Every structure is written in C-alpha cells, then in structure tokens.
Amino acid sequence: QAILNGSNLDEQLRIMKLLVQMNDQPKRIEPAVVGLFSKRSLEEREKLRDIQTYAITVLGNTKSSSIKAIDYMISVLPNYGNDTDAAKEALVKIGKPAVPSLMNRLDKTTDQDGGIQYQLLTILGKIGKDAMPAGKSIQRVLSLTRNSDVKYAAEAALQMIQ
C-alpha cells in the first residue's frame, strides 16, 4: 500500500503485476489501487497507463463496488487500448454494482455514439440477469438506433438479462 501511495512508478508497476496474480486478495488495499486512477505523469505516461490497466484488472478481480473505479473503467471504454479490454472484463466481473453507472452512461449516448453503445450493451448483456434494471435504457437505444450492430447488441442484451 505504501508503494502504491508513493511516486516510484517502476515499483508500482512491479507491485501491480503481483497484485493481478493474487485474484481477490488485494481487497484490503482497494483504496490505494483506486487512487492510482488520479495519478498523472508527463515523463512516464505509458508506464502509468500500464499501471492503471493492471489496477483495472485487480479491481475486477476483487469485484470492487467503488463508484470512482467503475466510472474510471467506463471512461476508458472509448480508448480501444489494453485498458479498454481490461475495463470490459472487469465491469462484467463486478456485475451488479456496475449496472447503475453503465445505465447512466448508456442513457447519455446519442445515435452518433454507436461504438460506446455497442460496448455498453455487450457488457450489460454479459452481466446477465443482474443487469435487468437496465432494460429500459437498452430498449431506448434499440428504438432509436439506425446502426445494425448496435441494434443486434441491444436485442442480444435484452435476451441475456431476462
């Protein structure tokens, strides 16, 4: 925890790699892991991004219900990088606690947001029955979209949450 709260990115990267392998054991230091999302670095941006990607994986493994962590994961979905893949996986693992934030983000989309709509619908569908409260949001996207991939994802998500 002291290393994660510090400023040595090399040590933080080493610790995060270790924490990823520990599955749900890092639950005790969850606040320190969530705190990594607030850090910024001009010189070592890529290393910090790797650390934050590992943090996403760790928080998925611990099934974190931290709103700050869930909102961060949703915010990286449009990046289409390693952090995006980690976030999709983590949000599905987190499940029910992530549904309100996922619904909120889906409700803020428009017809021009096909990529993020597709990702959100896919995640909600994979969460399954625990995502049932999102039914109205999914139905709204289904009725408004002209994108065939988004329409298909919405139909599939509706089937999977029932």
N, C-alpha and C positions, 0 to 999 in steps of 0.2 A: 504494500500500500504506500509506503514511504517513497519507493522508487516511482510509482505511478503519479504521485503528487509532486514529484521533483521536476527537473528540467532536462535530464540526460536522456535524449531520445534513443541512443543506442541501447541503454539499459532497459528503457521502456519497451522497445521492440523485442528484446530478448525475453522479458517477463511476459509480454502478451502472447508470444509463441508458446510459452509454457502454459499459460492460463487456458489457451484454446484446447490443449490436450487434456485438461483436467475436467472437462464436461461441466457439471453443475457445482463443483467445489468452490469456485470463486464468488459465490453468492455473498459471502461476508464482506467482500471489498467492492461490492457493486457501485457504491457512490464514487469511489476513486476511478473506476472504469468509465462510468458515465461522465465524469469530469474531463476525461480525455477529449470529448467532443468539443469542448470550449477552447482547446488549445490551438494556437496558430504559430506557424514558423515560416519566415521568409527564406531562410537559407536551406532548410531541410524539409521542404513541403512534401516531397514524395515519401520520405521516411515517416513523417507524421500521418500521411494518408494511409500508409500500411498499418501503422499502429491503430488508427481509428477503425480500419477494416477488421482487424483482429478483435477490437473491442466490440464491434457489432456481433461477431461470431460468438464471443464469450457471453454477451448479454442474451443472445438467442439460446445458448446452451443452458443458461441459468433461468430462462423464461422470465426475464425481467418485466416488471409491470411499471417501470419508470416512464412517465409520460415524456420526459425530456429525451430519453433514449429512443422511445418509439417514434417521436416526432423527428428526431435526427435521422433515423432509418428511413422514414418516409421521404425526407428531404433529399436523400441521396439517390432515390429511385431514378430520376431523370439523367443521372451521370453516365449510365451504361458502362461502368467500370467494375473492378473487383468488388468495390464497396456496394454496388447495386446488387450483385449476385448474393453477397453475404447478407444484405438487408432483406432481400426477398425470402431467403431461407430462414433468417432469424424471426421475421414477422410471422411466418407460418408456425414456427416452433412456439412463439409467445402465445399465439392464438387469441383467445377471448379478450385479454386485456388490451390487445392492439386494435380490436374491431372499432371502437368509437373514433379513434384517430384516423383509421383507414376510411371510415364512412365520411368523416368530416372533410378529408382531402378529396374524396370522390365527389362529394356534393359541391365542391368549389371548382370542379372541372367544367369545361365547355366542350362543344363539338370539335374544337381545334386541338384538344388535348388527348388525342387518340392513344398516343404511346403510354402516357401515365395512366389513362383509364384502363387500358389493357392490363398493365401490371397490377393495378389495384384490384381489378376484377379477378385476375388469376390468383392473387394472394387470398382474397376473401373466399374464393371457391375452394382453395386448398385447406383453409381453416375449417371449412365444413359447417356442421350444424351450429357451432359456437358463433358463426357469423350471421345467424338468422336475423338479428336486428338490422342488418344492412340490406335487407330485402327491398325496402322502398327506394333506397339510393341506387341499387343495382337496376331496379325496374325503371327508374327515371332515366338512367343512362341508356338503357335498352330502347326506350321510346323516343329518345332524342337523337341518337347517333345515326349517321349515314355510313359509318365505317363498318364494313362487313366483318373484319376481325374483332372489333370491339363488340359488335352485336353477338357474334358467336361466343366470345368470352363471357358476356353478360348472361346469355342463355345457359351456358355451362355452369356458371357460378350459381345461378338460381336453382338449378337442379341439384348441385352439390350441397347447398345449405339447407335443403328441405329434408 
